[in-house]
Structure formats: C-alpha cells, structure tokens
Amino acid sequence: MLGMTLTGCGSSRDSSSSVEPSEVMVERSISALIQSAQGVALADVEMSVAGQVVKTDSNGLAKFKVNLPKSATSVVVRLTRAGFIHQSVVVAVKDLDHITANLLMVKQTVNVAKIEDAQVIESIYSQAKITIPANAFVLPNGQPATGAVTVEFSPWDIQSSDLNAMPANGKWLLYFHL
C-alpha cells in the first residue's frame, strides 16, 4: 500500500464550508486523539472541520466546538502535520463526537519538475512505483495542473506498526493538494 501527498500549484479550498445565509446552524462538540503509527501522541496536528482549524496538544488531543448547518449529514475532516502523510475523511455528523486517527511518517520526498508530463516515480522503499499519465491532475477550475510539485512517499508495511496508520482502518482518504 502506498501513501502519497502532492504539494504544488492550485487551491485547497474547502468546498464543504459554504453555508446558505438562511441555514440554521447547530453547535457540535468534537474530541480527537491523533497518534503516529507507533501509537505516539502527535502534537501540532492541524485539524480542519467545516472551515474551523485547531491543533492537537502535546498529548495528541483536541477538543473544540464547531457550528454546522442543521441539515448537514457529513463533513470533511482534514489532518495535516509536517513530516506526515496528510489525511482527509468524510465523517457522518452523528460520529463527530470522538475522532481517532494514526498518521504515517513521510519516508521519502521527490521533486517533480512538470506534473503535467507522463512519468513513473519510484520509491526507494518496497519497490513502490507510481505511474502518472500526462495531465492526470486537474485543478478545481477544471484546468490541468502544471509545474513543479513535491511527492511524498510512504509505502505502508502491513506487517509492521505502519498498519496502525492505514487510513483509519480503510475509512481515511489520502489528501492530494495541488
């Protein structure tokens, strides 16, 4: 299994944060525990929920309240910390009370000069490869992503503690930021 984050050009606008002016809002309490794959508490993990951003404390904990449209059934939760694979998940509003996640460290960084070109990017770990067709990435405005990006590789070793950081037992998605 291979985790990958791309950073470079474009926008990471959170489309879930737009609210109709007449929408009734409700306050939800959220608590979170964020750890490394090895179970070590991670401080300074940035959590983004419905446009609100908080950071975990030295114990990997975050407690906060967020206002959501009463009609909302799910929200996107994003977790980011330098040196770790970023993760995003769609969480049912009814399940927001307590969030747990394990993040996997970035194991290799590769600079790509032209993300619009077809190419194969190879990891030095586990013979992992990513084949990228030409113009595979598209910006939110529908235009092809172009230019330099950084690819962060983190192959998961499913026979080690890396399995703990498997995107939330299959519920977490990889975060691609272009």
Secondary structure, 3 states (H helix, E strand, C coil): CEEEEEECCCCCCCHHHCCCCCCCEEEEEEEEEEEECCCCECCCCEEEECCEEEECCCCCEEEEEEEEECCCCEEEEEEECCCECCEEEEEEHHHCCEEEEEECECCEEEEECCCCCCEEEECCCCCCEEEECCCCCECCCCCECCCCEEEEEEECCCCCHHHHHCHHHHCCEECCCC
